[in-house]
Each structure stands twice: as structure tokens, then as C-alpha cells.
Amino acid sequence: MRCRLHLNRVLQKDGKIPMKNKDKINDLLGTTEWENEIYYESPQMSLFGDREKERVTIESIGRYVIKRLKLVFPGVSEKSMVLRNQNNSPLFILCFATSNPKASNISLKVADHILTHTY
């Protein structure tokens, strides 16, 4: 099943995600545990005395995606790049994974160089 989803765009800051999108995120990440990794209870109480959910940083989401990729692919770069628009809002997280274990060493070196030296 192909899942087309812009993860960052559907991960609402307050954690209120429609079930339809939650199902797509589950398919994309291969687990339902992502909510515990991407959202946390706000340390600040709301006006009504309850605590709301807050989303982790875009960099933390990138680290989580890399962790998930490592469960599937033999070669995954530890580095990722956040691609932003002209207003500096994050659009995408660029990650690299390879399925060929024989070529993973050289391809990871190239990917790491690109992810580290590209603006």
C-alpha cells in the first residue's frame, strides 16, 4: 500500500489529528507508538486546569524517523536535513536510507556529505 503523506503538515502542534490522518501516519511509520514519541504533555496548564499536548521540534521528528528507518533498512544516515520555505517554516525532512548492504558504506558517505554540506 502506498501512503502519500506530508508528515510535518499533518502533525498538528496541539496533537489534535483526525483519525483518517492518524491511520495514514500509522501506515507510514509502521507503528502506532509515534504519538508517544512526537507529543508530550505541556508543562503549562491551560485556563481550565488541564494540560494540553505539544509537539516536539522538527529535528526531534527527524531523529524519530531515522530510528524507524533503521528497523527496515541496513544502511541509514544518522544525519537529516530540514528543508524550509522562504519564511523559514519547515516543509520536509530529508533522510537517506539504502536497501543494498553491499553499497551502504559508500552511499552513506555520499549522503552524509550532502546532508551536512548543503544549505
C-alpha distance (Angstrom), angle and dihedral (degrees) to the residues before:
residue distance angle dihedral
M1 . . .
R2 3.78 . .
C3 3.77 115.8 .
R4 3.79 116.9 -161.1
L5 3.77 108.8 -168.5
H6 3.78 138.1 142.4
L7 3.79 96.2 -139.5
N8 3.78 97.7 -165.2
R9 3.79 91.9 50.7
V10 3.80 95.8 53.4
L11 3.81 95.7 43.1
Q12 3.79 96.9 91.6
K13 3.80 115.5 -153.2
D14 3.81 91.5 -124.3
G15 3.82 94.6 47.3
K16 3.80 94.3 -118.3
I17 3.79 99.4 136.3
P18 3.82 122.6 165.2
M19 3.81 113.8 -114.1
K20 3.82 90.8 -117.3
N21 3.81 89.7 60.8
K22 3.82 92.8 42.3
D23 3.79 88.8 57.3
K24 3.81 90.5 51.7
I25 3.81 91.6 48.7
N26 3.83 89.3 49.9
D27 3.81 89.2 53.2
L28 3.80 93.1 46.3
L29 3.80 96.9 47.7
G30 3.80 96.0 33.4
T31 3.79 94.2 -128.9
T32 3.77 144.2 66.6
E33 3.81 91.4 -137.5
W34 3.83 93.7 85.5
E35 3.81 93.0 93.8
N36 3.80 91.0 64.3
E37 3.82 90.3 51.2
I38 3.80 99.4 42.7
Y39 3.82 101.8 37.9
Y40 3.77 131.7 50.0
E41 3.77 134.9 179.8
S42 3.79 110.9 -93.0
P43 3.81 114.2 -114.0
Q44 3.80 88.5 -141.0
M45 3.80 120.2 78.2
S46 3.77 121.1 -130.2
L47 3.79 124.2 -122.8
F48 3.82 89.0 -90.2
G49 3.81 95.7 51.9
D50 3.79 98.7 -104.8
R51 3.76 128.0 113.0
E52 3.77 121.6 -116.3
K53 3.80 129.4 -149.1
E54 3.78 121.8 -102.9
R55 3.79 129.6 -166.8
V56 3.80 123.3 -121.9
T57 3.81 120.3 -119.3
I58 3.79 122.4 -74.3
E59 3.82 88.4 -110.9
S60 3.81 90.2 56.3
I61 3.79 89.9 50.6
G62 3.82 87.8 52.8
R63 3.81 91.1 52.5
Y64 3.80 90.0 50.0
V65 3.82 92.4 50.4
I66 3.82 89.7 50.1
K67 3.81 89.5 50.9
R68 3.82 89.8 52.9
L69 3.82 92.6 46.3
K70 3.81 90.0 54.5
L71 3.79 89.3 62.4
V72 3.82 90.4 61.3
F73 3.81 109.2 27.4
P74 3.82 128.3 56.9
G75 3.81 92.6 -143.2
V76 3.81 122.3 42.7
S77 3.78 127.2 161.3
E78 3.80 115.2 -124.9
K79 3.78 88.2 -145.0
S80 3.78 128.2 79.1
M81 3.77 134.4 178.2
V82 3.78 126.9 -138.7
L83 3.79 110.4 -141.8
R84 3.80 111.9 -151.8
N85 3.78 136.2 -170.1
Q86 3.81 124.5 -122.6
N87 3.82 89.8 -84.1
N88 3.82 88.9 56.9
S89 3.81 92.0 -112.5
P90 3.81 112.9 144.7
L91 3.79 114.1 -108.8
F92 3.80 105.2 168.7
I93 3.78 142.1 1.4
L94 3.79 110.8 -135.1
C95 3.81 112.0 -148.7
F96 3.79 131.0 168.6
A97 3.79 129.6 -140.7
T98 3.79 131.7 164.2
S99 3.78 128.5 -158.3
N100 3.82 95.9 -160.8
P101 3.81 109.0 88.2
K102 3.82 92.4 -168.1
A103 3.80 92.8 56.9
S104 3.80 97.9 35.1
N105 3.80 96.1 95.2
I106 3.81 96.8 58.1
S107 3.80 95.3 34.0
L108 3.80 91.2 52.6
K109 3.81 90.4 51.8
V110 3.81 90.3 52.8
A111 3.82 93.0 44.6
D112 3.81 92.4 47.8
H113 3.79 90.4 51.1
I114 3.82 92.2 50.0
L115 3.80 93.8 44.9
T116 3.80 91.5 48.8
H117 3.80 101.5 41.0
T118 3.79 102.8 39.0
Y119 3.78 121.6 89.3
